[in-house]
Amino acid sequence: LSHIIQMGPVRATSGARPLPSDLDAVDADEVRCFDPGASAAMIDEIKACAKDGDSLGGVAEVLAYGVPIGLGSHVHWDRKIDAALAPAIMSIQAVKGVEIGDGFASIAQRGSEHGDEMTPQGFVSNHAGGVLGGISTGQEVRVSIALKPTSSIRVPRRSIDVDGNPTEVVTTGRHDPCVGIRATPIAEAMLACVLMDHALRHRAQCADVRTATPRLGMAAS
């Protein structure tokens, strides 16, 4: 499932991530935001932007729960789960950035904080986004995408014509002040396609091989 965590300058502050049981609540929200307070502010920002004939960018987080352990590869550069997810998600129109797990926020973390510790009860955190060394850990796979503000706006913009002469571009008619909301189901589908591709490859390679290693989920906080 997916949800919007930022729309223009407005960002969700609760830090809560929806679970599969929260899908109806996310679907019911106009901007697919899991933070009610931020949702109202996002709607106001979109309406103000639309009134100006302009557009907004956004950030969506896509989550995949129940992903099997061991998908991907730590050896083959083109079979790593995160290496496969990045170009697939990046190929979606208007996407300008992709993060796996904490992404760029991990820069401010020390290794002692970023490393996801394990206990017999499960992982203590998921900073890595469900992928370690190119292989799925069994935790939820977490991907964030940055979507640019669309260039199709009513605000006049300078450009040139086919002869190189200066001209002005104004887009009228259909106008999306933010394409980020529309992109969420596309990102969900792309994430699912990549994971299913790796699941089928894993089944073909490993067949019915079983190990005694326990499956770790998230430890209760």
Number of C-alpha atoms within 10 A of each C-alpha: 21 28 26 26 27 21 28 18 11 17 20 19 11 12 10 10 16 17 14 13 8 12 15 9 12 21 15 11 15 12 22 21 28 25 21 13 13 21 23 15 16 24 15 13 18 20 13 14 17 18 12 13 19 21 24 21 21 23 23 24 23 23 24 20 14 11 17 16 16 18 25 27 20 15 11 10 13 13 18 21 25 27 16 19 22 17 11 16 24 18 13 15 13 18 21 14 14 22 19 22 22 17 15 11 11 15 10 9 13 9 10 8 12 17 16 16 12 14 11 10 13 16 18 16 19 20 19 20 24 27 25 18 14 22 20 23 23 20 24 22 24 23 26 24 27 20 26 20 21 18 16 19 22 18 15 13 13 9 11 11 10 6 6 8 8 10 11 11 15 13 14 11 8 8 16 21 24 23 20 26 22 12 19 21 14 15 26 18 14 18 23 16 14 16 22 14 13 20 18 13 15 16 12 10 10 10 10 8 7 7 7 5 6 9 14 16 19 16 13 8 5
